[in-house]
Amino acid sequence: MKNPLSVYLICGGNEAEYLERCLNSFKPIAKEFVVCLAGGSNPTAEEEKVALAHGARVVHYKNQRTDWPHIDDFATARNTALEACYEKWAMWVDADDEMQPGAEVVIDEAITKAEERDAQLIAFRYFVANAGLIPIREMVSLKGKCKWKNRVHEMLVAEDQSKIFGIDKVVRVHNPKGYKKTSADRNFAILKDTLEPTPNALYYTQQEHFLTQNWADCLKYGKLAIQFPELEDTLRYDVLCNMGRCAPTAEEKLKYLGEAIAIMPDRREAHYWMAVEYSARGQWVKAWGAARAAMSLPRPTAHYWNLVEAIYQWQCLDIYETASVCVGKKEEAEKIKKSRPSPKISIIHATKGRPQIAWQRRHQWLMLAKNPLEIEWIFVVDHDDPQDYTPHQALRANPGGIVNAWNYGAKQANGEILIQMSDDWSPPRHWDALISNAIGATNEEKVLAISDGLRTDKLLCMAILTQKRLDKQGGYMFHPNYQESDGIYSDNEFTERAYGDGVVIEAKHIQFKHENPLFTGGQPDDLIKHHNKPEFYEKGKAIYEKRKAANWN
């Protein structure tokens, strides 16, 4: 960094692990770290030890509310840390943030530009992983020219509001390990303690209830918030969209979403959620109309901090394609497919009898992908499966069966990398980039060994391979004989041959969670019970041993 930078944060109790990760992540840009310990009555000795070990200067904020175990005023605590910074420019982070790779150059260049413009405050993109948002947040401030305000959902403001500029690039990722209920409880306490029921406080209260999926209270506080004429339109739009997603009846949902559209007709979000609501009810003509309305709107030229990036990047396109298929507009669906970039990864998803679960898994994976438009999702079901898989655009394998389905899907795949998928896997964030980076060049035979969070042996429990490796295996993912054992022992052969050919890349640091109820202590359904019959293990072992003895021929 050419421009020296202070990095400051506040830290409560029980955050030592996050703090360690944070300080390591932001070390490349920090001339100094300032850590303000603000844990209320919670002990922060471990956090102080971590901070000091990294050479940070430690300051303290003391609560006015001595009976609270957590912080009672975020703005004052952040100001305590900001005022302790020595350098001319300072950047705030949260303890559970990580720096975006390459952010050093972006931040350094922005500070140089700020010096030239006589700016006081610089905003950057900030990826909030657990909310799917990529808002612009004010982050880097000039010494003595900016302060924090608001006890909770605090804001960094400049002395001269005309001296702010933004950089449309992500420099930080908010990456807690799952939703932090204690954070929600803390925020509720501070909001309740606020003396005036201001519209902004009501907005943030309903937002907390929405994030905790407390739909009744989300609606309660949302209705209160929208009664205030002074509630700013972007906040009102957010409230109405949230209410439109959690109202108890379809009529109420559509009512609130319609009100949101009337307030900000230039935004896609409410149209998109309306399309989702119609699709959930199987009303595909209306879903298509709502999705088409959303697609007709370009990205707003005005800056909306709560713009849902995924909706503009791929979700509208996705539901429009799905709705087009469901209403018989196949030519329109083909146009959408051709407009996408060439797929880098093909997911071969064999499923049976669980259309809703399979679709939810697809949505989960695409939401966590770095480049969803570069993912080709291929559902394959048995030719005689009675369920409707029209929205899935599923291929039907004849003869059926799980091995036949994976092999049939693999033959149709266009991606450079193929991934075996079933209904019980959860990926890490940016799983597609992790896999692509680990494999590297795809013009060779390669198989990736990832972790399922459970096994410690070498079994490759998820087949991830290049097209070159698929060709070497005869064009199939697993040998067709294993259909007789419902796929049992097919992964044993896949593993042994990959290691034997020396094409395995070890990447056990990448973990995909295998959420099979047999492993997690849940209740297996009939399909899982059938798949794990003892006779299948006997058949699979016999097939494996016979093929191995014949040198896999």
URZI-V802051 format. One record per backbone hydrogen bond with DSSP energy under -0.5 kcal/mol. NH is the residue of the N-H (numbers start at 1). CO is the residue of the C=O. Records with the same first field share a line. If there is no record, write none. Layout:
NH: CO / CO
//
This chain:
4: 2
6: 89
7: 32
8: 91
9: 34
11: 36
15: 12
19: 15
20: 16
21: 17
22: 18
23: 19
24: 20
25: 21
26: 22
27: 23
29: 26
30: 26 / 27
31: 5 / 29
32: 5
34: 7
35: 57
36: 9 / 34
37: 35 / 59
38: 11 / 36
41: 68
42: 39 / 69
48: 44
49: 45
50: 46
51: 47
52: 48
53: 49
54: 50 / 51
55: 52
56: 51
57: 33
58: 56
59: 35
61: 37
66: 64
68: 65
74: 151
75: 150
77: 73
78: 74
79: 75
80: 76
81: 77
82: 78
83: 79
84: 80 / 81
85: 82
89: 4
90: 141
91: 6
92: 139
93: 8
95: 10
97: 94
98: 173
100: 171
103: 100
105: 102
106: 102
107: 103
108: 104
109: 105
110: 106
111: 107
112: 108
113: 109
114: 110
115: 111
116: 112
117: 113
118: 114 / 115
119: 114
120: 163
121: 163
122: 140
123: 165
124: 137
125: 167 / 169
126: 135
127: 172
128: 126 / 133
129: 127 / 174
131: 128
132: 128
133: 128
134: 307
135: 126
137: 124 / 135
139: 122
140: 122
141: 90 / 139
142: 120
143: 88
145: 142
147: 157
149: 155
155: 149
157: 147 / 155
159: 145
161: 159
163: 160
165: 121
167: 123
169: 167
171: 125
172: 125
173: 98
174: 127
175: 96 / 173
178: 176
181: 179
183: 180
184: 180
185: 181
186: 182
187: 183
188: 184
189: 185
190: 186
191: 187
192: 188
193: 189
194: 190 / 191
198: 196
202: 198
203: 199
204: 200
205: 201
206: 202
207: 203
208: 204
209: 205
210: 206
211: 207
212: 208
213: 210
214: 209
215: 213
218: 214
219: 215
220: 216
221: 217
222: 218
223: 219
224: 220
225: 221
226: 222
227: 224
228: 225
229: 227
231: 228
235: 232
236: 232
237: 233
238: 234
239: 235
240: 236
241: 237
242: 238
243: 239
244: 240
245: 241 / 242
246: 242
247: 243
253: 249
254: 250
255: 251
256: 252
257: 253
258: 254
259: 255
260: 256
261: 257
262: 258
263: 259
264: 260
267: 264
272: 268
273: 269
274: 270
275: 271
276: 272
277: 273
278: 274
279: 275
280: 276
281: 277
282: 279
283: 278
284: 282
287: 283
288: 284
289: 285
290: 286
291: 287
292: 288
293: 289
294: 290
295: 291
296: 292
297: 294
298: 296
304: 302
305: 303
307: 304
309: 307
310: 132
311: 308
312: 308 / 309
313: 309
314: 310
315: 310
316: 311
318: 314
319: 315
320: 316
321: 317
322: 318
323: 319
324: 320
325: 321
326: 322
327: 323
328: 325
329: 324
330: 328
333: 329
334: 330
335: 331
336: 332
337: 333
338: 334
339: 335
340: 336 / 337
344: 374
345: 374
346: 417
347: 345 / 376
348: 346 / 419
349: 347 / 378
350: 348 / 421
351: 380
358: 354
359: 355
360: 356
361: 357
362: 358
363: 359
364: 360
365: 361
366: 362
367: 363
368: 364
369: 365 / 366
374: 371
375: 372
376: 345 / 374
377: 375
378: 347 / 376
379: 377
380: 349
381: 395
383: 397
385: 382
389: 387
393: 389 / 390
394: 389
395: 379
397: 381 / 395
405: 401
406: 402
407: 403
408: 404
409: 405
410: 406
411: 407
412: 408 / 409
413: 409 / 410
416: 344
417: 344
418: 465
419: 346
420: 463
421: 348
425: 422
426: 513
430: 368
431: 368 / 428
434: 430
435: 431
436: 432
437: 433
438: 434
439: 435
440: 436
446: 444
447: 503
448: 464
449: 505
450: 448
451: 510
461: 459
464: 462
465: 418
466: 446
467: 416
470: 466
471: 467
472: 468
473: 469
474: 471
475: 470
482: 479
483: 480
484: 481
485: 482
486: 483
487: 482
488: 485
490: 487
491: 487
493: 489
494: 490
495: 491
496: 492
497: 493
498: 494
499: 495
500: 496
501: 497
502: 499
503: 498
505: 447
506: 504
507: 449
510: 507
511: 509
512: 451 / 510
513: 426 / 511
514: 452
515: 424 / 513
519: 516
520: 516
521: 517
522: 517
524: 522
529: 525
530: 526
531: 527
532: 528
533: 530
536: 533
537: 533
538: 534
539: 535
540: 536
541: 537
542: 538
543: 539
544: 540
545: 541
546: 542
547: 543
548: 544
549: 545
550: 546
551: 548
552: 547
553: 547 / 550
//
